[in-house]
Amino acid sequence: MRILASLGIPTVSVVSGGKISHVRTEHVWVEAYVPYQYYRGAGPMKGQKIWVPLDPSFKQHEKIEGLDLSSIIDIDTEASIEGFKDGIIVSDKLLSVSRVNVQSVSEKIENVDAKIEEFINQKGLEKIKSEELIGGKRIIPQDLDMLPLSLPYKVDAVYEKTSVVPKELRENIVFSIGSNYMRLSTKI
């Protein structure tokens, strides 16, 4: 729950029996005004138009177990961590680190990288995806025959509906290209 809150997502824990039983969070989705029967197989522009809630951000994932890299690279993890700590100064509040032996760290990373590359070449795994090598997650594809009429999760309350994103919630990016003599600026 703290992770969601630290990302700026309004989140509240729901306590039941002295334990957190649910997490309530705010989320944004869109509604599209579509000729719904068309999406049910009735043919082009047939039937009444209705508002259909859609949330393309909602995806289910499957976990992918990667290879056991520690057995592949044959490295003493504890010794490596201790080697990284040599001479390092960490601030009292763990906000900064200084006097890192960058050359030593780089050499160790290059050594690990070389061992992994050698293993990949020996096993013929040049075309392996990174998540299959180190682990990760993959989106489970959904092939829907029909446009769903509801969201894939329970909505307890709708706090606001708007047809325009409020100015304070819009993201802006400004690109500037130029020199002292000429300036070209584009706002997206």
C-alpha positions as CSV (number, residue, x, y, z in Angstrom):
1,M,0.0,0.0,0.0
2,R,2.9,2.4,0.7
3,I,4.2,1.8,-2.8
4,L,1.0,3.0,-4.4
5,A,0.9,6.0,-2.1
6,S,4.5,6.9,-2.8
7,L,3.6,6.9,-6.5
8,G,1.0,9.5,-5.8
9,I,-2.0,7.2,-6.1
10,P,-4.6,8.0,-3.5
11,T,-4.9,4.8,-1.5
12,V,-6.7,3.9,1.8
13,S,-6.5,0.6,3.7
14,V,-9.8,-1.0,4.8
15,V,-9.4,-2.7,8.2
16,S,-11.5,-5.6,9.3
17,G,-10.9,-7.7,12.4
18,G,-7.8,-5.7,13.2
19,K,-6.1,-6.5,9.8
20,I,-6.0,-4.9,6.4
21,S,-8.6,-6.8,4.4
22,H,-8.8,-4.6,1.3
23,V,-7.1,-1.7,-0.3
24,R,-9.2,1.1,-1.8
25,T,-7.5,3.2,-4.5
26,E,-8.5,5.9,-7.0
27,H,-8.1,5.0,-10.6
28,V,-9.0,6.7,-13.9
29,W,-10.6,4.9,-16.9
30,V,-12.5,6.2,-20.0
31,E,-15.9,5.7,-21.4
32,A,-16.5,5.4,-25.1
33,Y,-19.8,6.3,-26.8
34,V,-20.2,3.5,-29.3
35,P,-22.9,1.7,-31.3
36,Y,-22.8,-1.2,-28.9
37,Q,-24.7,-3.7,-31.0
38,Y,-22.1,-3.4,-33.7
39,Y,-19.5,-4.7,-31.3
40,R,-21.8,-7.6,-30.4
41,G,-21.8,-8.7,-34.1
42,A,-25.0,-6.9,-35.4
43,G,-23.1,-5.2,-38.2
44,P,-21.9,-1.7,-39.0
45,M,-23.8,1.2,-37.2
46,K,-26.7,-1.0,-36.1
47,G,-28.3,-0.5,-32.8
48,Q,-28.3,2.2,-30.1
49,K,-25.2,4.0,-29.0
50,I,-24.2,3.6,-25.3
51,W,-21.4,4.6,-23.0
52,V,-19.1,1.7,-22.4
53,P,-16.4,1.9,-19.7
54,L,-12.9,0.8,-20.9
55,D,-9.7,0.5,-19.0
56,P,-6.7,-0.4,-21.3
57,S,-4.3,0.0,-18.3
58,F,-5.8,-3.1,-16.6
59,K,-3.8,-6.1,-17.6
60,Q,-3.1,-9.5,-16.0
61,H,0.5,-10.7,-15.9
62,E,2.2,-14.0,-15.6
63,K,5.5,-14.4,-13.7
64,I,8.4,-15.7,-15.7
65,E,11.1,-17.5,-13.8
66,G,14.5,-16.6,-15.1
67,L,17.7,-18.7,-15.2
68,D,19.6,-19.3,-12.0
69,L,22.2,-16.7,-12.8
70,S,24.2,-17.3,-9.5
71,S,24.9,-20.9,-10.6
72,I,25.8,-19.7,-14.2
73,I,28.2,-17.0,-13.2
74,D,29.7,-18.8,-10.2
75,I,30.1,-15.7,-8.1
76,D,30.4,-15.3,-4.3
77,T,27.6,-12.9,-3.7
78,E,28.6,-12.1,-0.1
79,A,32.3,-11.4,-1.0
80,S,31.2,-9.2,-3.9
81,I,28.9,-7.1,-1.7
82,E,31.7,-6.7,0.9
83,G,34.1,-5.7,-2.0
84,F,31.6,-3.0,-3.0
85,K,31.5,-1.7,0.5
86,D,35.2,-1.2,0.9
87,G,35.9,2.6,1.4
88,I,32.3,3.6,0.8
89,I,30.8,6.3,3.0
90,V,27.0,6.2,3.5
91,S,25.2,9.3,4.9
92,D,23.4,9.0,8.3
93,K,20.0,9.0,6.7
94,L,21.0,6.7,3.8
95,L,20.4,9.5,1.3
96,S,23.8,9.5,-0.3
97,V,26.8,7.4,-0.9
98,S,30.3,8.6,-1.6
99,R,33.9,7.3,-2.3
100,V,32.6,4.4,-4.4
101,N,35.5,2.5,-6.1
102,V,33.9,2.8,-9.5
103,Q,36.7,0.9,-11.2
104,S,36.3,-2.1,-8.9
105,V,32.5,-2.1,-9.4
106,S,32.9,-1.7,-13.2
107,E,35.4,-4.6,-13.3
108,K,33.1,-6.9,-11.4
109,I,30.1,-6.0,-13.6
110,E,32.2,-6.6,-16.7
111,N,33.3,-10.0,-15.3
112,V,29.7,-11.0,-14.6
113,D,28.6,-9.7,-18.0
114,A,31.3,-11.8,-19.8
115,K,30.3,-15.0,-17.9
116,I,26.7,-14.5,-18.8
117,E,27.5,-13.8,-22.5
118,E,29.8,-16.9,-22.6
119,F,26.9,-19.1,-21.1
120,I,24.4,-17.7,-23.6
121,N,26.8,-18.4,-26.5
122,Q,27.6,-21.9,-25.3
123,K,23.9,-22.8,-24.9
124,G,22.8,-21.2,-28.1
125,L,20.5,-18.8,-26.3
126,E,21.4,-15.7,-28.4
127,K,17.7,-15.0,-29.2
128,I,16.4,-15.5,-25.6
129,K,14.3,-12.6,-24.3
130,S,15.7,-10.7,-21.3
131,E,12.7,-11.7,-19.0
132,E,13.5,-15.4,-19.8
133,L,17.1,-14.8,-18.9
134,I,16.7,-12.8,-15.7
135,G,13.0,-13.3,-14.9
136,G,10.2,-10.9,-15.1
137,K,6.6,-10.8,-16.1
138,R,4.6,-10.9,-19.3
139,I,1.2,-9.5,-20.1
140,I,-1.4,-12.3,-20.6
141,P,-3.0,-11.4,-24.0
142,Q,-6.8,-11.2,-24.0
143,D,-8.6,-11.8,-27.3
144,L,-12.1,-10.6,-26.7
145,D,-14.8,-11.5,-29.2
146,M,-17.0,-8.8,-27.9
147,L,-16.5,-5.4,-26.3
148,P,-17.1,-5.9,-22.5
149,L,-20.0,-4.0,-21.0
150,S,-18.3,-3.5,-17.7
151,L,-14.9,-2.9,-16.1
152,P,-12.9,-6.0,-15.0
153,Y,-13.0,-4.9,-11.4
154,K,-15.5,-3.6,-8.8
155,V,-16.1,0.2,-8.7
156,D,-17.3,1.4,-5.3
157,A,-17.8,5.0,-6.1
158,V,-17.2,7.5,-9.0
159,Y,-15.9,10.8,-7.6
160,E,-15.8,12.8,-10.7
161,K,-16.8,12.6,-14.4
162,T,-15.3,14.9,-16.9
163,S,-15.1,15.2,-20.7
164,V,-11.8,17.2,-20.5
165,V,-8.7,16.5,-18.5
166,P,-8.3,19.4,-16.0
167,K,-5.4,21.7,-16.7
168,E,-3.6,20.9,-13.4
169,L,-3.6,17.2,-14.3
170,R,-2.2,17.6,-17.8
171,E,1.4,16.7,-18.6
172,N,3.3,19.1,-20.8
173,I,6.6,18.6,-22.6
174,V,8.5,21.4,-24.3
175,F,11.1,20.7,-27.0
176,S,13.5,23.5,-27.8
177,I,16.0,23.3,-30.6
178,G,18.2,26.2,-31.5
179,S,21.1,28.4,-30.9
180,N,21.7,32.0,-29.9
181,Y,20.5,33.1,-33.3
182,M,17.4,31.0,-33.8
183,R,15.0,29.2,-31.4
184,L,12.3,26.7,-32.4
185,S,10.0,25.6,-29.6
186,T,7.1,23.1,-29.7
187,K,4.7,22.3,-26.9
188,I,3.1,18.9,-26.8
